[in-house]
Amino acid sequence: MRNSAEKGWFALRSALCAFAALLVSANAANGADLSVASSFFPSGAVTVEPSQGNPPAAALRAGDGKLLGYAFSTFEVSGSVGYAGRPLDIVAAVTPEGIIAGARIVAHEEPILVIGIPKDALAAYVKDFAGFDTRAGGGLKPAAELARGPHAVAGATITSTVIRDAILRSARAVLRSRAAAADASARLDRETLRRSSWQTLLAEGAVQRRLVTRGEAARMLGTQDSEPDKPFIDLWLALATPPPIGESLLGQRIYEGELARIGPDDDLVLIGASGLYSFKGTDWRQTGTFGRIELIQGDKTFRLKAADHTLVEALRAAGAPELREVAVFRLARASGFDSTRPFRLDIDLGKPAAGSGPAVVSLDYRVPERYLIAPPAAPSRAGTQAEPASSQTLWQDIWWARRFDIAVLGVMLVVLAGILVFQDSVTAHGKFYYRLRTGYLLLTLIFLGFIANAQLSVVNVLTFIHALLSGFRWELFLLDPLVFVLWSFVAVSMLFWGRGVFCGWLCPFGTLQELTNQLARRLGIKQIEIPFGLHERLWMIKYVAFVGILAVSLRSILGAFQLAEVEPFKTAITMKFMREWPFVIYAGLLLLAGLFVERFYCRYLCPLGAALAIPARMRMFEWLKRYRECGSECHVCARRCTVQAIHPLGEINPNECIYCLKCQANYFDRDICLHLKKRAQRRQPVPPAGPADETGGRP
């Protein structure tokens, strides 16, 4: 019987995977129509040539044959996908000068955009990229370029960032590939994005070193030194233009700042040193030129200017040494410097004694081959899809931009973990527990909900399931750091405490219901008590809703997103009731019902709660304490339970419990708990017998 069940499950899983693969391949087969790019150029007729090359793009020409630009599909160029893990395709055009001529979104399945965001707002956001200079400043990370380009769509910040990244990265990839094909020479790889450790950079030759001891310097200067083995100057040199080198050494903020100050073909050179001697000296403050160092390439000498350098406090690569001084220098392409060719750094150690030769030390450098892109041998056949651009840096940008929100959430989760682990000590002090819980719920509602928009949804569950079926990529889930951290904590907490930790403490809409119900009780609104038999049968609604949404998603993810509107989270929390009136009325009715039945939506309608309850049955521990009188002699906890998760016989249903710990506060309350009252009565001393009792037995 067990083998038959396993075979059946395996067959079902295989069928689901095959079905998902079929859907993905069907979507991929429908290439974007690049002819829409002709509308981006208002002057005269525009001819759209067939798409070709790698990455694929179509040349756009005027009636006289003049090249106007290149049209491309972001999905074909960079494999762009949205936050939901589904294809996100935008047709855009870029001029040879690097200016976005226009953009239009042609395909997406983003849940926040399918329902909730007006189509006009999305179209206007994408259209506003027209005129954006993709080459200005050479910045590679649009997520941090908040001062440039169109503002994000309100309520869809993450998706807006993904759209922005797809357009700019694809445009830059097309421009660089066409420029490289035009000059047919090797070029510096300015697109590859990754982080490298100090040891990795050393091993591949991206960082070069020249150690000059005090004895060696003394011989060159014609002097004597009592400690010849100690370093006179320990010199380091690196070409910091390629992102894996520059970002690893400088850190994200400094690297982006330096890119913003140079042109698309200019370069960054990093020089660092430790030891007795300074490669900078002090004269540069008056002269404006560093007299001790210069770069040599062929027959050209490049003097480094003070105006073109930035002081760096420390190297950021993992394992990097602490250096006395570090600086990054900006070299313009117009100066003749070619970063693809070898060059050297000469440093003057000082004025030598009479009769000694020049005291100059050289450090040779050549950028490793892995940072050079060879010219294409021949144009690729039309329709060849380029290797998808990595989204690693995009999610890193987003995490850095939201680092303060992440820090606040981290503190919240640490505090919550402490409450759960030491729940006996917390709930033993009733007033402290209730104040702590109310304060935590307010923080969840205001910060997680209204400020950070970190409301988990059944859409996240669907995205995860479909990612498992069609190719799992961590980068998709890392795009929203708060949601990722929350889901990680919820996944761990389900193993120890069940699904109630999220529902009872971390769900903004759940806290909104609970807080409004508390206010209603204070105002004297009478609560409706639902008979447990009916209450138990109403539980099924949310499980049916979740299974239905999941089943529909296997056929149409857009249809599933529409059904997911049974969740009022988007209306009440993400969009703060700024939606069409039917959605607002629906969310308002749920909150109104919650005034009379505490957490009405959580009890009967929430598909996310149902989705969490299924895997939460694997929890390993039972932390909630009960007395033998619970359910037989005493029903206080059952009557006061927030979601009526306690059976009249005293058993707690873990699938419905939201782990609010109110029953545990009752467990330690001597004025409420029947068991503690009986124990206190038994411990009262028996009153001593009176004189009549002592003699009453005698005649």
C-alpha positions as CSV (number, residue, x, y, z in Angstrom):
1,M,0.0,0.0,0.0
2,R,2.8,2.3,0.9
3,N,4.7,1.6,-2.3
4,S,1.6,2.3,-4.3
5,A,1.2,5.6,-2.6
6,E,4.8,6.5,-3.2
7,K,4.5,5.6,-6.9
8,G,1.3,7.7,-7.2
9,W,3.0,10.7,-5.6
10,F,6.0,10.3,-7.9
11,A,3.8,10.1,-10.9
12,L,1.8,13.2,-9.8
13,R,5.0,15.2,-9.2
14,S,6.4,14.2,-12.6
15,A,3.2,15.3,-14.3
16,L,3.2,18.6,-12.5
17,C,6.9,19.2,-13.5
18,A,6.2,18.3,-17.1
19,F,3.1,20.5,-17.2
20,A,5.1,23.5,-15.8
21,A,7.9,22.9,-18.2
22,L,5.4,22.9,-21.1
23,L,4.0,26.2,-20.0
24,V,7.5,27.8,-19.6
25,S,8.6,26.5,-23.0
26,A,5.4,27.7,-24.6
27,N,5.9,31.2,-23.2
28,A,9.5,31.3,-24.3
29,A,8.6,30.2,-27.8
30,N,6.6,33.4,-28.4
31,G,9.3,36.0,-29.1
32,A,8.6,39.7,-28.6
33,D,7.5,41.7,-31.5
34,L,10.3,44.3,-31.9
35,S,8.3,46.2,-34.6
36,V,6.7,48.3,-31.8
37,A,10.0,50.0,-31.4
38,S,9.3,52.0,-34.6
39,S,6.8,54.1,-32.7
40,F,9.6,55.4,-30.4
41,F,10.9,57.5,-33.3
42,P,8.4,60.1,-34.4
43,S,10.3,61.4,-37.4
44,G,9.3,59.5,-40.6
45,A,9.2,55.9,-41.5
46,V,11.4,53.5,-39.5
47,T,12.6,50.2,-40.8
48,V,13.0,47.4,-38.2
49,E,15.6,44.9,-39.4
50,P,15.5,41.2,-38.3
51,S,16.9,40.5,-34.9
52,Q,20.4,39.2,-34.9
53,G,23.7,39.0,-32.9
54,N,24.5,38.1,-29.4
55,P,22.7,39.5,-27.5
56,P,20.0,39.7,-30.1
57,A,18.8,43.1,-31.2
58,A,17.2,44.6,-34.3
59,A,18.8,47.6,-36.0
60,L,16.4,50.5,-36.5
61,R,17.1,52.6,-39.6
62,A,15.5,55.8,-41.1
63,G,14.3,56.1,-44.6
64,D,17.8,57.1,-45.8
65,G,19.4,54.1,-44.2
66,K,20.8,56.0,-41.2
67,L,21.2,53.9,-38.1
68,L,18.8,55.2,-35.4
69,G,19.4,52.6,-32.8
70,Y,18.7,49.1,-31.7
71,A,15.5,47.5,-30.6
72,F,15.6,44.6,-28.1
73,S,13.6,42.4,-25.8
74,T,14.8,42.4,-22.2
75,F,13.8,38.8,-21.8
76,E,15.8,37.7,-24.8
77,V,18.8,39.8,-23.8
78,S,19.0,39.4,-20.1
79,G,16.5,36.7,-19.3
80,S,14.5,39.2,-17.2
81,V,12.0,37.7,-14.8
82,G,9.8,39.4,-12.3
83,Y,9.5,39.1,-8.5
84,A,7.0,36.3,-9.0
85,G,9.6,34.3,-10.9
86,R,7.7,34.6,-14.2
87,P,8.9,36.2,-17.5
88,L,9.0,40.0,-17.6
89,D,9.5,41.3,-21.1
90,I,9.9,44.9,-22.2
91,V,10.6,46.0,-25.7
92,A,12.9,49.0,-25.7
93,A,15.2,50.9,-28.1
94,V,18.5,52.5,-27.5
95,T,20.4,54.9,-29.7
96,P,24.0,54.5,-30.6
97,E,24.7,57.3,-28.2
98,G,23.2,55.3,-25.3
99,I,19.9,57.2,-25.0
100,I,16.8,55.2,-24.4
101,A,14.5,56.1,-27.3
102,G,11.4,54.4,-25.7
103,A,10.2,51.4,-23.9
104,R,7.0,49.4,-23.6
105,I,6.1,46.5,-21.4
106,V,4.7,43.6,-23.5
107,A,4.4,40.7,-21.1
108,H,4.4,40.3,-17.3
109,E,2.7,38.2,-14.7
110,E,3.5,40.2,-11.6
111,P,0.8,39.8,-9.0
112,I,1.0,43.4,-7.7
113,L,0.7,44.7,-11.3
114,V,-2.0,42.2,-12.5
115,I,-4.4,43.5,-9.9
116,G,-4.1,46.6,-7.9
117,I,-1.8,48.9,-9.9
118,P,-3.5,50.8,-12.7
119,K,-2.3,50.0,-16.2
120,D,-1.8,53.6,-16.9
121,A,0.6,54.0,-14.0
122,L,2.7,51.0,-15.2
123,A,2.7,52.2,-18.8
124,A,3.7,55.7,-17.7
125,Y,6.5,54.4,-15.6
126,V,8.0,52.4,-18.4
127,K,7.4,55.2,-21.0
128,D,9.3,57.7,-18.8
129,F,12.6,55.9,-19.5
130,A,12.6,57.6,-22.9
131,G,15.5,60.1,-22.8
132,F,17.4,58.2,-20.1
133,D,21.2,58.2,-20.7
134,T,22.4,54.7,-20.0
135,R,26.0,55.7,-20.4
136,A,26.1,58.8,-18.3
137,G,28.4,58.2,-15.3
138,G,28.8,54.6,-16.3
139,G,26.9,53.5,-13.2
140,L,26.1,49.8,-13.3
141,K,23.5,49.6,-10.5
142,P,20.2,51.4,-11.2
143,A,18.7,50.3,-7.8
144,A,20.9,52.8,-6.0
145,E,20.5,55.6,-8.6
146,L,17.4,57.0,-7.0
147,A,18.1,60.6,-8.1
148,R,17.9,59.6,-11.8
149,G,15.3,58.1,-14.0
150,P,11.5,57.7,-13.4
151,H,10.2,57.2,-9.9
152,A,9.0,53.7,-8.9
153,V,5.4,52.8,-9.2
154,A,3.7,53.4,-5.8
155,G,3.0,50.1,-4.1
156,A,5.3,48.1,-6.5
157,T,8.8,49.2,-5.5
158,I,10.5,45.8,-6.0
159,T,8.9,45.2,-9.4
160,S,9.8,48.8,-10.4
161,T,13.4,48.1,-9.6
162,V,13.3,44.9,-11.5
163,I,11.9,46.7,-14.6
164,R,14.5,49.4,-14.3
165,D,17.3,46.9,-14.0
166,A,16.1,44.9,-17.0
167,I,15.9,47.9,-19.3
168,L,19.3,49.4,-18.4
169,R,21.3,46.2,-18.2
170,S,19.9,45.0,-21.5
171,A,20.5,48.4,-23.2
172,R,24.1,48.5,-22.0
173,A,24.7,44.9,-23.0
174,V,23.4,45.6,-26.5
175,L,25.5,48.8,-26.8
176,R,28.7,47.2,-25.7
177,S,28.3,44.2,-27.9
178,R,27.7,46.4,-31.0
179,A,30.5,48.8,-30.1
180,A,32.9,45.8,-29.7
181,A,31.8,44.3,-33.0
182,A,32.4,47.7,-34.7
183,D,36.1,48.0,-33.6
184,A,36.8,44.3,-33.6
185,S,39.2,44.5,-30.7
186,A,39.2,43.1,-27.2
187,R,37.4,45.2,-24.6
188,L,37.3,45.3,-20.9
189,D,34.4,43.4,-19.3
190,R,32.4,46.0,-17.5
191,E,29.2,44.0,-17.2
192,T,30.1,40.8,-15.3
193,L,29.0,41.1,-11.7
194,R,30.2,39.1,-8.8
195,R,32.0,39.5,-5.5
196,S,35.6,38.1,-4.9
197,S,37.7,37.6,-1.8
198,W,41.2,39.1,-1.4
199,Q,42.8,35.7,-1.9
200,T,40.8,35.1,-5.1
201,L,41.9,38.4,-6.5
202,L,45.5,37.7,-5.7
203,A,45.4,34.2,-7.2
204,E,44.0,35.4,-10.5
205,G,46.4,38.3,-10.7
206,A,43.8,41.1,-10.4
207,V,46.0,42.6,-7.6
208,Q,49.7,43.0,-7.9
209,R,52.3,43.5,-5.1
210,R,55.8,45.0,-4.8
211,L,57.5,44.9,-1.4
212,V,60.5,47.1,-0.9
213,T,62.5,46.5,2.3
214,R,64.3,49.2,4.2
215,G,67.6,47.6,3.2
216,E,66.7,47.6,-0.5
217,A,65.6,51.2,-0.3
218,A,68.8,52.2,1.6
219,R,70.9,50.7,-1.2
220,M,69.0,52.6,-3.9
221,L,69.2,55.8,-1.9
222,G,72.9,55.3,-0.9
223,T,72.2,55.3,2.8
224,Q,72.3,52.8,5.7
225,D,69.4,51.3,7.7
226,S,69.7,49.4,11.0
227,E,66.6,47.3,10.3
228,P,67.0,46.2,6.7
229,D,64.4,43.4,6.8
230,K,61.5,45.6,7.7
231,P,59.2,47.0,5.0
232,F,60.0,50.4,3.6
233,I,56.9,50.3,1.4
234,D,54.5,47.4,0.7
235,L,52.8,48.5,-2.5
236,W,49.6,47.1,-4.1
237,L,48.1,47.9,-7.5
238,A,44.8,46.9,-9.2
239,L,42.7,48.0,-12.1
240,A,39.4,48.7,-10.3
241,T,37.2,49.2,-13.3
242,P,35.8,45.7,-13.7
243,P,33.0,45.2,-11.1
244,P,34.4,42.0,-9.6
245,I,37.6,43.9,-8.8
246,G,36.4,47.4,-8.0
247,E,33.3,46.5,-6.0
248,S,35.1,43.8,-4.1
249,L,38.0,46.1,-3.1
250,L,36.1,49.4,-2.6
251,G,32.7,48.3,-1.5
252,Q,29.5,49.0,-3.2
253,R,29.0,52.6,-2.2
254,I,32.4,53.9,-3.0
255,Y,32.6,51.9,-6.3
256,E,29.2,53.2,-7.4
257,G,30.3,56.8,-6.5
258,E,33.4,56.5,-8.5
259,L,31.6,55.1,-11.5
260,A,29.2,58.0,-11.4
261,R,32.2,60.4,-11.8
262,I,33.7,58.8,-14.9
263,G,32.6,58.2,-18.4
264,P,31.6,54.8,-19.8
265,D,35.0,54.1,-21.2
266,D,37.1,55.7,-18.4
267,D,39.0,53.6,-15.8
268,L,39.7,53.4,-12.1
269,V,43.1,52.4,-10.8
270,L,43.6,51.5,-7.1
271,I,46.9,52.0,-5.3
272,G,47.5,51.0,-1.7
273,A,50.5,50.8,0.5
274,S,51.7,50.2,4.0
275,G,55.1,50.6,5.6
276,L,57.4,53.5,6.4
277,Y,57.1,55.4,3.1
278,S,54.0,57.1,1.7
279,F,53.4,56.9,-2.0
280,K,51.4,60.2,-1.8
281,G,53.7,62.4,0.1
282,T,52.5,65.9,1.0
283,D,53.5,68.1,-1.9
284,W,50.4,67.2,-3.9
285,R,48.3,69.4,-1.6
286,Q,50.1,72.5,-3.0
287,T,51.0,71.3,-6.6
288,G,47.8,69.3,-7.3
289,T,49.9,66.5,-8.8
290,F,51.3,63.4,-7.1
291,G,55.0,63.8,-7.7
292,R,56.1,60.4,-6.2
293,I,54.0,58.1,-8.5
294,E,53.2,57.9,-12.2
295,L,51.7,55.4,-14.6
296,I,53.7,54.3,-17.7
297,Q,52.1,52.6,-20.7
298,G,54.2,52.2,-23.8
299,D,55.7,55.6,-24.6
300,K,53.0,57.5,-22.6
301,T,53.4,58.8,-19.1
302,F,50.3,59.5,-17.0
303,R,50.7,61.9,-14.1
304,L,48.1,61.4,-11.4
305,K,46.1,64.5,-10.4
306,A,44.8,65.3,-6.9
307,A,41.4,66.3,-8.5
308,D,41.1,62.8,-10.0
309,H,41.7,60.8,-6.8
310,T,39.6,59.6,-3.9
311,L,40.9,58.6,-0.5
312,V,39.7,55.2,0.6
313,E,39.7,54.3,4.3
314,A,40.1,50.6,4.0
315,L,39.8,47.7,1.5
316,R,36.4,45.9,1.7
317,A,37.3,42.5,0.1
318,A,37.1,39.6,2.6
319,G,40.5,38.8,4.0
320,A,42.1,42.0,2.7
321,P,45.1,43.4,4.8
322,E,45.0,46.7,6.6
323,L,46.9,49.3,4.6
324,R,48.3,52.6,5.8
325,E,46.9,54.4,2.8
326,V,44.6,53.5,-0.1
327,A,43.5,55.7,-3.0
328,V,41.6,55.2,-6.2
329,F,42.5,57.3,-9.3
330,R,40.3,58.1,-12.3
331,L,41.8,58.0,-15.7
332,A,40.0,59.3,-18.8
333,R,40.0,57.3,-22.0
334,A,40.7,60.6,-23.8
335,S,44.1,60.7,-22.1
336,G,45.2,57.7,-24.1
337,F,45.2,55.2,-21.3
338,D,44.1,51.7,-22.5
339,S,43.2,49.4,-19.6
340,T,43.3,46.3,-21.9
341,R,47.0,46.8,-22.4
342,P,49.9,46.3,-19.8
343,F,51.1,49.2,-17.8
344,R,53.3,49.9,-14.8
345,L,53.4,52.0,-11.7
346,D,56.7,53.9,-11.0
347,I,57.3,55.2,-7.5
348,D,60.1,57.6,-6.6
349,L,61.6,56.6,-3.2
350,G,63.2,59.9,-2.7
351,K,66.3,61.9,-3.6
352,P,69.4,59.5,-3.6
353,A,72.8,60.4,-2.2
354,A,75.5,61.7,-4.5
355,G,76.8,59.0,-6.8
356,S,73.7,56.8,-6.5
357,G,71.4,56.0,-9.3
358,P,67.7,56.9,-9.5
359,A,65.7,55.5,-6.6
360,V,62.6,54.4,-8.6
361,V,60.7,51.1,-8.1
362,S,58.3,49.7,-10.7
363,L,55.3,47.5,-10.3
364,D,54.0,45.9,-13.6
365,Y,50.4,45.2,-14.1
366,R,48.3,43.5,-16.7
367,V,44.6,42.9,-16.3
368,P,43.8,39.1,-16.2
369,E,42.4,37.6,-19.3
370,R,39.1,36.7,-17.6
371,Y,38.3,40.4,-17.4
372,L,38.7,40.9,-21.2
373,I,36.1,40.1,-23.8
374,A,37.5,39.0,-27.1
375,P,35.9,40.4,-30.3
376,P,33.2,38.2,-31.8
377,A,34.4,35.9,-34.6
378,A,31.2,36.2,-36.6
379,P,27.7,37.4,-36.0
380,S,25.5,34.9,-34.3
381,R,22.4,33.6,-36.0
382,A,19.3,35.5,-35.6
383,G,17.3,34.8,-32.5
384,T,20.2,33.4,-30.4
385,Q,19.6,34.1,-26.8
386,A,22.3,35.6,-24.7
387,E,23.4,34.2,-21.5
388,P,21.0,35.8,-18.9
389,A,22.5,38.6,-17.0
390,S,23.1,37.8,-13.4
391,S,20.6,39.4,-10.9
392,Q,23.0,38.9,-8.0
393,T,24.0,42.5,-7.9
394,L,20.4,43.7,-8.1
395,W,19.4,41.9,-5.0
396,Q,22.5,43.0,-3.2
397,D,21.7,46.6,-4.1
398,I,18.2,46.1,-2.7
399,W,19.5,44.6,0.5
400,W,21.9,47.4,1.0
401,A,19.3,50.1,0.3
402,R,17.0,48.5,2.9
403,R,19.7,47.6,5.5
404,F,18.1,49.7,8.2
405,D,14.7,48.0,7.7
406,I,16.5,44.7,7.8
407,A,18.2,45.7,11.0
408,V,14.9,46.6,12.7
409,L,13.3,43.4,11.5
410,G,16.3,41.4,12.8
411,V,15.8,43.0,16.3
412,M,12.1,42.3,16.2
413,L,12.7,38.6,15.4
414,V,15.4,38.3,18.1
415,V,12.9,39.7,20.6
416,L,10.2,37.4,19.4
417,A,12.5,34.4,19.6
418,G,13.3,35.4,23.2
419,I,9.6,35.7,24.0
420,L,8.9,32.2,22.6
421,V,11.9,30.5,24.2
422,F,11.3,32.1,27.6
423,Q,7.5,32.1,27.3
424,D,7.0,30.8,30.8
425,S,8.9,33.7,32.4
426,V,7.2,36.2,30.1
427,T,3.6,35.0,30.7
428,A,4.1,34.5,34.4
429,H,4.0,38.3,34.7
430,G,0.6,39.0,33.3
431,K,0.6,42.8,33.0
432,F,4.1,42.8,31.5
433,Y,3.0,40.1,29.0
434,Y,-0.1,42.0,27.8
435,R,1.7,45.3,27.5
436,L,4.6,43.6,25.6
437,R,2.2,41.8,23.2
438,T,0.2,45.0,22.5
439,G,3.4,46.9,21.8
440,Y,4.8,44.2,19.6
441,L,1.5,44.1,17.6
442,L,1.6,47.8,17.1
443,L,5.2,47.6,15.9
444,T,4.2,44.8,13.5
445,L,1.3,46.8,12.1
446,I,3.1,50.1,11.8
447,F,6.6,49.1,10.8
448,L,6.1,45.7,9.0
449,G,2.8,46.7,7.5
450,F,2.5,50.3,6.7
451,I,6.1,51.4,6.5
452,A,8.0,48.3,5.2
453,N,5.1,46.6,3.3
454,A,6.4,43.2,4.5
455,Q,3.1,41.4,4.4
456,L,3.4,37.8,3.5
457,S,0.8,36.4,1.1
458,V,-0.3,33.2,-0.4
459,V,1.2,34.6,-3.6
460,N,4.6,34.0,-2.0
461,V,3.6,30.3,-1.5
462,L,2.5,29.9,-5.1
463,T,5.8,31.5,-6.3
464,F,7.8,29.1,-4.2
465,I,5.9,26.1,-5.4
466,H,6.2,27.1,-9.1
467,A,9.9,27.8,-8.6
468,L,10.4,24.3,-7.5
469,L,8.5,23.0,-10.5
470,S,10.2,25.1,-13.2
471,G,13.7,25.9,-12.0
472,F,14.5,27.2,-8.5
473,R,16.6,30.5,-8.3
474,W,17.4,32.0,-5.0
475,E,17.9,35.4,-6.6
476,L,14.1,35.7,-7.2
477,F,13.4,35.4,-3.5
478,L,16.2,37.6,-2.4
479,L,14.8,40.6,-4.3
480,D,12.6,41.4,-1.3
481,P,14.8,41.2,1.7
482,L,12.2,41.7,4.4
483,V,9.9,39.0,2.9
484,F,12.9,36.7,2.5
485,V,14.0,37.1,6.2
486,L,10.4,36.8,7.4
487,W,9.9,33.6,5.4
488,S,13.2,32.1,6.7
489,F,12.1,32.9,10.3
490,V,8.6,31.5,9.7
491,A,10.0,28.3,8.2
492,V,12.3,27.7,11.3
493,S,9.6,28.7,13.8
494,M,7.1,26.2,12.2
495,L,9.4,23.3,13.2
496,F,9.4,24.4,16.9
497,W,6.1,26.2,17.5
498,G,3.9,25.6,14.5
499,R,2.4,28.1,12.1
500,G,0.9,30.3,14.8
501,V,4.1,32.4,15.3
502,F,3.6,34.2,12.1
503,C,-0.2,34.5,12.4
504,G,-0.1,35.7,15.9
505,W,2.8,38.0,15.9
506,L,4.1,38.9,12.5
507,C,1.0,39.3,10.2
508,P,0.2,43.0,9.9
509,F,-3.4,42.4,8.8
510,G,-3.9,39.9,11.6
511,T,-2.6,42.4,14.1
512,L,-4.9,45.1,12.6
513,Q,-7.9,42.8,13.3
514,E,-6.8,42.0,16.8
515,L,-6.1,45.6,17.8
516,T,-9.4,46.9,16.3
517,N,-11.2,44.1,18.2
518,Q,-9.5,45.2,21.5
519,L,-10.7,48.7,20.8
520,A,-14.2,47.5,20.1
521,R,-14.3,45.6,23.4
522,R,-13.2,48.7,25.3
523,L,-16.0,50.6,23.6
524,G,-18.4,48.0,24.8
525,I,-19.2,46.3,21.5
526,K,-20.8,42.9,22.4
527,Q,-18.9,39.9,20.9
528,I,-20.7,37.2,19.0
529,E,-19.9,33.7,20.3
530,I,-20.1,31.2,17.5
531,P,-21.0,27.6,18.6
532,F,-18.0,25.4,18.5
533,G,-19.7,22.9,16.2
534,L,-20.4,25.5,13.5
535,H,-17.0,27.2,14.2
536,E,-15.2,23.9,13.6
537,R,-17.0,23.4,10.2
538,L,-16.2,26.9,9.1
539,W,-12.5,26.2,9.4
540,M,-12.7,24.2,6.1
541,I,-13.4,27.3,4.0
542,K,-9.8,28.6,4.1
543,Y,-8.4,25.1,3.3
544,V,-10.7,24.8,0.3
545,A,-9.7,28.3,-0.8
546,F,-6.0,27.5,-0.7
547,V,-6.4,24.2,-2.5
548,G,-8.5,25.9,-5.2
549,I,-5.9,28.7,-5.7
550,L,-3.1,26.2,-5.9
551,A,-5.0,24.1,-8.4
552,V,-5.8,27.1,-10.6
553,S,-2.2,28.2,-10.5
554,L,-1.1,25.0,-12.2
555,R,-3.2,26.0,-15.2
556,S,-3.0,29.8,-15.1
557,I,-0.8,31.7,-12.7
558,L,-2.7,34.9,-13.5
559,G,-6.0,33.3,-12.6
560,A,-4.5,32.2,-9.3
561,F,-3.4,35.7,-8.6
562,Q,-6.9,36.9,-9.2
563,L,-8.3,34.3,-6.8
564,A,-5.7,35.4,-4.3
565,E,-7.6,38.6,-3.9
566,V,-9.6,36.8,-1.3
567,E,-6.7,38.1,0.8
568,P,-7.3,41.8,1.8
569,F,-3.6,42.3,2.5
570,K,-2.9,44.2,-0.7
571,T,-5.8,46.6,-0.1
572,A,-5.4,47.2,3.6
573,I,-1.6,47.0,4.1
574,T,0.3,47.3,0.8
575,M,-1.9,49.9,-0.8
576,K,-3.3,51.4,2.4
577,F,-6.9,51.3,1.1
578,M,-5.9,53.4,-2.0
579,R,-7.7,51.1,-4.5
580,E,-11.0,50.7,-6.4
581,W,-14.0,50.8,-4.1
582,P,-15.0,47.1,-4.4
583,F,-11.7,46.1,-2.9
584,V,-11.9,48.7,-0.2
585,I,-15.5,47.7,0.7
586,Y,-14.4,44.0,0.9
587,A,-11.5,44.7,3.3
588,G,-13.7,47.1,5.3
589,L,-16.4,44.4,5.7
590,L,-13.8,41.9,7.0
591,L,-12.5,44.4,9.6
592,L,-16.1,45.2,10.5
593,A,-16.8,41.5,11.1
594,G,-13.7,41.4,13.2
595,L,-15.1,43.9,15.6
596,F,-17.7,41.3,16.6
597,V,-15.8,38.1,16.0
598,E,-12.1,38.4,16.9
599,R,-9.9,37.7,13.9
600,F,-12.8,36.7,11.8
601,Y,-10.8,36.5,8.6
602,C,-8.0,34.6,10.2
603,R,-10.4,32.0,11.5
604,Y,-12.3,31.1,8.4
605,L,-11.0,32.7,5.2
606,C,-7.2,33.0,5.2
607,P,-5.6,30.8,2.5
608,L,-2.2,31.7,3.8
609,G,-3.0,30.4,7.2
610,A,-4.2,27.2,5.7
611,A,-1.0,26.9,3.6
612,L,1.1,27.3,6.7
613,A,-0.9,24.8,8.8
614,I,-0.2,21.9,6.4
615,P,3.6,21.8,6.8
616,A,3.4,23.0,10.4
617,R,2.1,19.7,11.5
618,M,5.7,18.6,11.4
619,R,6.6,20.7,14.5
620,M,8.9,18.9,16.9
621,F,7.9,20.3,20.3
622,E,4.8,20.9,22.4
623,W,5.4,24.1,24.4
624,L,1.9,25.0,25.6
625,K,1.2,23.7,29.2
626,R,-2.2,22.4,30.4
627,Y,-3.6,21.2,33.7
628,R,-5.9,18.2,34.1
629,E,-8.8,20.5,35.0
630,C,-8.5,22.2,31.5
631,G,-11.6,21.4,29.6
632,S,-13.3,19.3,32.3
633,E,-13.7,21.6,35.2
634,C,-12.5,24.9,33.7
635,H,-13.2,26.5,30.3
636,V,-11.7,30.0,30.9
637,C,-8.9,29.6,28.3
638,A,-11.4,28.1,25.7
639,R,-13.7,31.1,26.1
640,R,-10.9,33.7,26.0
641,C,-8.9,32.1,23.1
642,T,-8.2,34.7,20.4
643,V,-9.3,32.4,17.5
644,Q,-11.3,29.8,19.5
645,A,-8.6,27.2,18.9
646,I,-9.2,25.3,22.1
647,H,-11.7,22.5,22.0
648,P,-14.4,22.4,24.8
649,L,-12.7,19.3,26.1
650,G,-9.5,21.3,26.6
651,E,-7.4,20.2,23.6
652,I,-5.5,22.9,21.7
653,N,-5.8,22.6,17.9
654,P,-2.3,23.4,16.6
655,N,-3.7,24.1,13.1
656,E,-5.7,27.0,14.4
657,C,-3.6,28.2,17.3
658,I,-2.0,31.6,16.6
659,Y,0.4,31.2,19.6
660,C,-0.7,34.4,21.2
661,L,0.2,32.8,24.6
662,K,-3.0,34.1,26.3
663,C,-3.7,30.7,27.6
664,Q,-0.3,30.5,29.1
665,A,-0.8,33.8,30.9
666,N,-4.0,32.3,32.3
667,Y,-2.0,29.2,33.3
668,F,0.2,31.3,35.7
669,D,-2.6,33.7,36.9
670,R,-3.6,32.7,40.4
671,D,-6.8,34.8,40.1
672,I,-8.0,33.1,36.9
673,C,-6.6,29.5,36.8
674,L,-8.9,27.1,38.6
675,H,-6.0,24.7,39.3
676,L,-4.0,27.4,41.1
677,K,-7.0,28.4,43.1
678,K,-7.6,24.9,44.3
679,R,-3.9,24.5,45.1
680,A,-4.0,27.7,47.1
681,Q,-7.0,26.5,49.1
682,R,-5.3,23.2,49.9
683,R,-2.3,25.0,51.3
684,Q,-4.3,27.2,53.6
685,P,-3.7,26.2,57.3
686,V,-6.5,24.4,59.1
687,P,-7.9,26.6,61.9
688,P,-7.1,25.3,65.4
689,A,-9.9,23.5,67.3
690,G,-11.8,25.5,70.0
691,P,-12.3,24.6,73.8
692,A,-15.7,23.2,73.0
693,D,-14.2,20.8,70.5
694,E,-11.6,19.6,73.0
695,T,-14.2,18.7,75.7
696,G,-17.2,18.1,73.6
697,G,-16.6,14.4,73.5
698,R,-16.7,13.9,77.3
699,P,-20.0,13.3,79.2
